[in-house]
Amino acid sequence: MIKAETELYIPIKEFFEKNGFEVKAEVKGCDLAAVKADVLLIAELKKSFNLKLVYQVLERKSLTPYVYAVIPRPKSFKEKNVKMMLKLLKEIKVGLITVGVESKFKPVDVVLEPESGKVKNNNKRKIILKEFNSRKTDFNLGGAKSSKKIITAYRESSVEIACLAEKFGELTTKMARELSSAQKPESILRTNFYGWFDKAGRGIYILSKDGLNALEDKDLSELVEFYRKEVRNKDV
C-alpha cells in the first residue's frame, strides 16, 4: 500500500519522459501534464479508484483527448470492482495506468489507452500550456496535498528576480528585463505580490526582509539553488 499519491509521480514522470514527453507536476490543478509537439497529455493520480478521480478525469477530458487515471496496481484484474472500473473508464474514453511501486521490472503498466475526443475548453487548455511552457523547472511532486508551496510559473519568476536582487544588491527594472527569463519582470517588481522587494529609488529595488526569508524557505530551496546557479555568471 502506498502512503501518498506523490509516490506514483516519479515512475509516471520517468515513463513519459522515456517516450519523448516533457513532464511537469501540479500545472493549474492537474497532477501531471506532459507535452510532446502539439500533444497535451494529462494524468491524475490517486491512491485508489474513487468517484473524485472520475470527476477529475472527466473534467480533463474537455482539455485533451489524452487523459489517464493513475492508481497503484491491483492485486487482480479479475475482481468485480476492477472489471467495473475498466468498463467505466472505457465508457468515458479515459486511459488507465497502474503503478507497481515495489516492482523493479515493470513499475508502470498502461492497461487502457484513452480514446479520441473533442477539446471543448480550448481557453483553459491554452492557460495550462502557457503555465507549462513558462516554467523552466519541475520541483513539484504530482498529487501533493500537503501545505508545501506549489511552484507556479509566477513564483518561479519571482524567485529568479529575487536571486538577481540578492546578487547585485540593487536591481533596476532595466536589469531585470535584460537578465531575467521571466515575462514582464518589471511587473513582478512593481506589483510585489509576495512582498519580497522594497523600492530603493525610481525603478530600483532591493530585497525586503520577506524576500530574504523566502530565499531561505525550505519549500523553495531547490528552486532557489537552481536560480542562484543560473544568475551566478550574469553581469550588467
N, C-alpha and C positions, 0 to 999 in steps of 0.2 A: 504494500500500500504506500502510495506517495503521500507526503505531508502537505505539499503545496503545489499549486499549478505551475509555479516557476520551474519545477523540476522537469517539466515537459518541454520547456522552451529551448534549451541548448540543443538537445537531439534534433528537434524540428528545424531549428535555425541551420544547423550543420547540414541536414538533409537537403534543404532547399538551396543552400549555397553550393553544394556539390552539383546541383542541377542548374547552375548558372544564374541564380537569383541573388539580388542584393536584398538583405533582410534587416528589418528594424522592428523593435518591440514598442508596444504602447503608443501607437500612432492614432491620435484622435479617437481613443477608446477601443481600437482594435488591438487584441493581444499581440498579433503578429501580422505585419504587412510585408509582402515580398514583391519586388518589381524586376522584370526582365523584358527589355524592349518596351512594347506597349501593353504588356500584360501586368495587371494588378491582381495579386493573389492575397487572400485574407484567411487567417486561421484563428479560431477561438479555442482556448484551452480550458478544460475542466477536469476536475478530479474524478468525476463520474458523469454519466449521461443524465441530463435532467431538463426540465422544462425551460429553465433560464437559458441554457445552451441553445435550445431550439429557437427561442425568440431572437437570440443574438445572431445566429447564422441566417435566419430568415431576413433580418434587417440588413446584414452584409450582402445578401444575395441581390439587393437592389443597387449595389455599387459595382459588382463584378460577378461574372459567371463562376469565377474560380474561388469557391469558398469551401473550407474544410472545418469540420468539427474534429478536435483532437482530444483523446482520452487515453488513460492507461489501458494496456492490452487486457481484454477479458480473459478469464481462465478458459472459457469455452465459447465458441461461436454457435454451439448447438442449443444453448439455453434459450428459453422462450423470450425473455426480456431482450436479449441481444438480437434475436431474429426480428423482433418488433422494432427495435432501434434502427436496424438496417432498412427495414421496409419503410419507415417514416422518412429517413434521410433520402432514400430513393425517390419518394413521393415529392419532396421539396427540392430535389436535384442538388443536394449538398454532398460533398465528399466526406470520407471518414479516414482518419489516420490514427492508428493506435501506437502507443509507445511502450515498449518493454524496458523500463528504466534500468533493470538489472541485467538485461541481455547484452552480451558483448558481440554477438554475431549479427543480429538483425534488430537493433533497437527500435527502428522505425518501419512501420508496415502500412502501406497505402491499401486499405481494404476496399474503399469505394471512391471512384473518381466523380467529381461534380459534373453535372450536365450543363449544357449551354443554357443561357437565359438572357433576357433583355436588361440592360442597365437602365434603371428607372430614375435614379437620383444622380444625375451627372454632375450637378453642382457640388454635392458632398464628395463625390469621387475626386473632383478637381482639388478640393480642400485637402483631402487625405494625401494626394500625390504631391501637392505643394509642400505640406508639412514633411513628408518623407524626403523629398529632394532637397529641402532646406537644412537637413541635419547631416553633419559630417561624421557623427559618431553613433554608436549603438551601445550605450551603457545601461539602458533599461533592461529589465527582465520581463518577458511576456507573462501575463497572468498575475503580476504583483498586485496584491490587495492590501499592502501594509501602508504605513504612514510615510514611507520613503518617497522623496520627491521624484516625480516623473520628469525626465529631461525632455522638454519640448524644444522646438527649433528656436523659440524666443529665449528660453532660459539658456540654451547653448550659446546663442549670440551674445547674451548679456555677460556670460562667463568669459567669453573671448575678449570682450571690450574691457571687462574688469581686469583681466590679465595684462592687457595693454596699459591700462592706467597704473597697475602695480609696477610694471617695468619702467615706464617713463616718468612716474610721479605725477605729472600733469598731462592730460590728454585733451587735445583740441578736437573739434568736430571734423576738421580737415584731416588730421592724423587718423582719426577713426575711419573715415571714408577710404583713405589710402592704404591703411594697414589691415583693416578688418575684412573678413569674408562675409560679414553679415549684410543683409539687405537693410538699407536705411539705418546705419548705425547711429547717425546723429539723432534720429527719432528716439532710439533707445536711451541715449544720454539725456535728452530733453524731457522725455516722458518720465524717466526714472521710476518705472513701475515698482521695482523691488526696493527702492531707496538706497541703492548701492553707491550712488555718486553725489558729490557735493559740487556746487558751482563755485569755481575759484576766480572767475572773470568772464568776460564776454567770449562765449564759445570755448571756454576752458573748464575742464572738470577734473576732480580728484576723487579717489576712493573715500567713501564715508566709513564710519565705524561699522555699519551694517555690511558694507562691501568687503571690508577686511575680514569680518566674521564669515561671510559667505565663502571666501577663498579657503577657509579652514573647516568648512562644513563637511562632515563625513559622507553625507549623501552625495556630495558633488566632487569628492576627492579625485576620482578617476578622470572626470571631465576637466577639472582644474589642472591636473598634471598634464593632460593632453595639450591644453592650450598654453600652459607655461612653456612647454617644449616648442609649440608652434610659433610663439612670439619671441623666443629667446634670441634668434638671429635677425629679427626685424629691426630696421633703423629708419630714421627720418632723414 
